[in-house]
Amino acid sequence: MEIRDLDLLYLEDAVSLAQENYEMECKHVGGLPDLNYMVYFRTKLEKLFKSGNGKMAFENNNLVAYLAFGDIFNINEQGDKGATSPLFGYGIRSENRAVTIGKLFQYVAKELCEKYAQSLRINIYAHDIEVLQTYIMSSFSMDVTDVIRDVTEPFELNKCQDYIFKELNKEELKFYRSDIMEFYRGSINHLRMSPVFYHCRYFLPLEDRFDDFLSDDMRIFAAFDGNKLIGMIDSEPGRDAFITGGKGTVCMGDVFLNPDYRGRGIASQMLKYANDKLKECGIKTICVTHGTINPTARGFWDKYFQNYSYTMTRQIDSNMLGIIQPI
Ligand SMILES: CC(C)(COP(=O)(O)OP(=O)(O)OC[C@H]1O[C@@H](n2cnc3c(N)ncnc32)[C@H](O)[C@@H]1OP(=O)(O)O)[C@@H](O)C(=O)NCCC(=O)NCCS
């Protein structure tokens, strides 16, 4: 196998590899849209290849794999640097996916570290097991997962006869403002506590979130015990054009249930209610991005959705950046 720099001459071959990789994941995840993303991949890969942070692998002069990262950026005010490889940032057509990605990463990481990129972030298809294992063994750790659900998939649930589910309009949202903000505070506090320990600094001040809840894009589905609001789940359009950004897809965001009501299947009923309402409006798939570190999120979302990607991170020792001199 020969490793070379990214080369726009091979852009079309790389686009085909990206589409092949996506179709491989589709075989495992029924909810993924059965779409050809080659136009999207072409535009995005051209940009990545121009940034020059990546490598290509060749066998008999044919492109068999590539791995590309975006531009190197500052990750904090101290000027520490990082780089991210998106989900379409790799493609492999090879019997031995582990060896191929391992070799590509070795060459790409060398260059990234020479450019002082310390914090590396990669996205991998969830069922690309050999690649996933290679990164885990290369000291990458899981951070985030993307999950998806076809809204026509049945839910197998016991009916919660005693509870009412409904979508809240903007007036009702304002009326229940303090309950909704308490739910949101509860979600954030859940993330701050053990075993997650997210600081959540980017979600502060909490009050600012209420304006998002009022935006036209956001829909809030709620559970009531009589007149008492006991839980909510929200949805909004995805932002990325790949998978989550299509017209027939929305992303679910916050879910919260009053602690006194947990463990009786109410949140599941609320999710089913949201799923069915979204289906009525022509939505085909719903997605969620959640932290893999959060056991409640794993337990709840992964019960009803299928994982299709993992984001993994690795911090390189800050003393080992730049050109490493032999000792
Ligand atoms: C997550 C939450 C909405 C679940 O509400 P709920 O009504 O108790 O959930 P359900 O009874 O419908 O549970 C459905 C499934 O979710 C999973 N689940 C629920 N609570 C869980 C927990 N604490 N840990 C792990 N999995 C859990 C289980 O798979 C459960 O299925 P099971 O009962 O067959 O085991 C509620 O616990 C909550 O508000 N938590 C705080 C906020 C939060 O964690 N949000 C999700 C993370 S973003």
The ligand as a Tripos MOL2 file, in Angstrom:
@<TRIPOS>MOLECULE
LIG
   48    50     1     0     0
SMALL
NO_CHARGES

@<TRIPOS>ATOM
      1 C1        -34.8200   10.0250   30.6000 C.3       1 LIG1
      2 C2        -36.2190   10.1950   31.1830 C.3       1 LIG1
      3 C3        -36.9810   11.1910   30.3270 C.3       1 LIG1
      4 C4        -36.9210    8.8190   31.1410 C.3       1 LIG1
      5 O1        -38.2450    8.9590   31.6190 O.3       1 LIG1
      6 P1        -39.1420    7.6810   32.0260 P.3       1 LIG1
      7 O2        -40.5800    7.9790   31.8440 O.co2     1 LIG1
      8 O3        -38.6940    7.1920   33.3430 O.co2     1 LIG1
      9 O4        -38.6880    6.6530   30.8870 O.3       1 LIG1
     10 P2        -39.4450    5.3200   30.4820 P.3       1 LIG1
     11 O5        -40.0970    4.7060   31.6960 O.co2     1 LIG1
     12 O6        -40.3200    5.5820   29.3160 O.co2     1 LIG1
     13 O7        -38.2100    4.4130   30.0600 O.3       1 LIG1
     14 C5        -38.0250    3.9390   28.7570 C.3       1 LIG1
     15 C6        -36.6380    3.3480   28.6380 C.3       1 LIG1
     16 O8        -35.6460    4.3630   28.8220 O.3       1 LIG1
     17 C7        -34.5160    3.7810   29.4780 C.3       1 LIG1
     18 N1        -34.3130    4.4960   30.7410 N.ar      1 LIG1
     19 C8        -35.1840    5.2350   31.4560 C.ar      1 LIG1
     20 N2        -34.5890    5.7440   32.5400 N.ar      1 LIG1
     21 C9        -33.3050    5.3290   32.5290 C.ar      1 LIG1
     22 C10       -32.1770    5.5130   33.3820 C.ar      1 LIG1
     23 N3        -32.2540    6.2710   34.4970 N.pl3     1 LIG1
     24 N4        -31.0080    4.9440   33.0390 N.ar      1 LIG1
     25 C11       -30.8890    4.1970   31.9170 C.ar      1 LIG1
     26 N5        -31.9380    3.9690   31.0740 N.ar      1 LIG1
     27 C12       -33.1180    4.5220   31.3760 C.ar      1 LIG1
     28 C13       -34.8030    2.3220   29.6830 C.3       1 LIG1
     29 O9        -34.3420    1.6010   28.5730 O.3       1 LIG1
     30 C14       -36.3370    2.2970   29.7040 C.3       1 LIG1
     31 O10       -36.8520    1.0740   29.2740 O.3       1 LIG1
     32 P3        -37.2000   -0.0800   30.3670 P.3       1 LIG1
     33 O11       -38.1200    0.5650   31.3470 O.co2     1 LIG1
     34 O12       -37.8200   -1.1510   29.5500 O.co2     1 LIG1
     35 O13       -35.8800   -0.4570   30.9730 O.co2     1 LIG1
     36 C15       -36.1510   10.6560   32.6550 C.3       1 LIG1
     37 O14       -35.3820    9.7500   33.3980 O.3       1 LIG1
     38 C16       -35.5180   12.0220   32.8180 C.2       1 LIG1
     39 O15       -36.2030   13.0270   32.6770 O.2       1 LIG1
     40 N6        -34.2160   12.0800   33.1610 N.am      1 LIG1
     41 C17       -33.4970   13.3330   33.3680 C.3       1 LIG1
     42 C18       -33.1090   13.9830   32.0540 C.3       1 LIG1
     43 C19       -32.3650   13.0480   31.1570 C.2       1 LIG1
     44 O16       -31.6210   12.1910   31.5840 O.2       1 LIG1
     45 N7        -32.5790   13.1820   29.8480 N.am      1 LIG1
     46 C20       -32.0210   12.2500   28.8700 C.3       1 LIG1
     47 C21       -30.6450   12.5320   28.6080 C.3       1 LIG1
     48 S1        -30.4470   13.7470   27.3550 S.3       1 LIG1
@<TRIPOS>BOND
     1     1     2 1
     2     2     3 1
     3     2     4 1
     4     2    36 1
     5     4     5 1
     6     5     6 1
     7     6     7 2
     8     6     8 1
     9     6     9 1
    10     9    10 1
    11    10    11 2
    12    10    12 1
    13    10    13 1
    14    13    14 1
    15    14    15 1
    16    15    16 1
    17    15    30 1
    18    16    17 1
    19    17    18 1
    20    17    28 1
    21    18    19 ar
    22    18    27 ar
    23    19    20 ar
    24    20    21 ar
    25    21    22 ar
    26    21    27 ar
    27    22    23 1
    28    22    24 ar
    29    24    25 ar
    30    25    26 ar
    31    26    27 ar
    32    28    29 1
    33    28    30 1
    34    30    31 1
    35    31    32 1
    36    32    33 2
    37    32    34 1
    38    32    35 1
    39    36    37 1
    40    36    38 1
    41    38    39 2
    42    38    40 1
    43    40    41 1
    44    41    42 1
    45    42    43 1
    46    43    44 2
    47    43    45 1
    48    45    46 1
    49    46    47 1
    50    47    48 1
@<TRIPOS>SUBSTRUCTURE
     1 LIG1         1 GROUP 0 **** ****
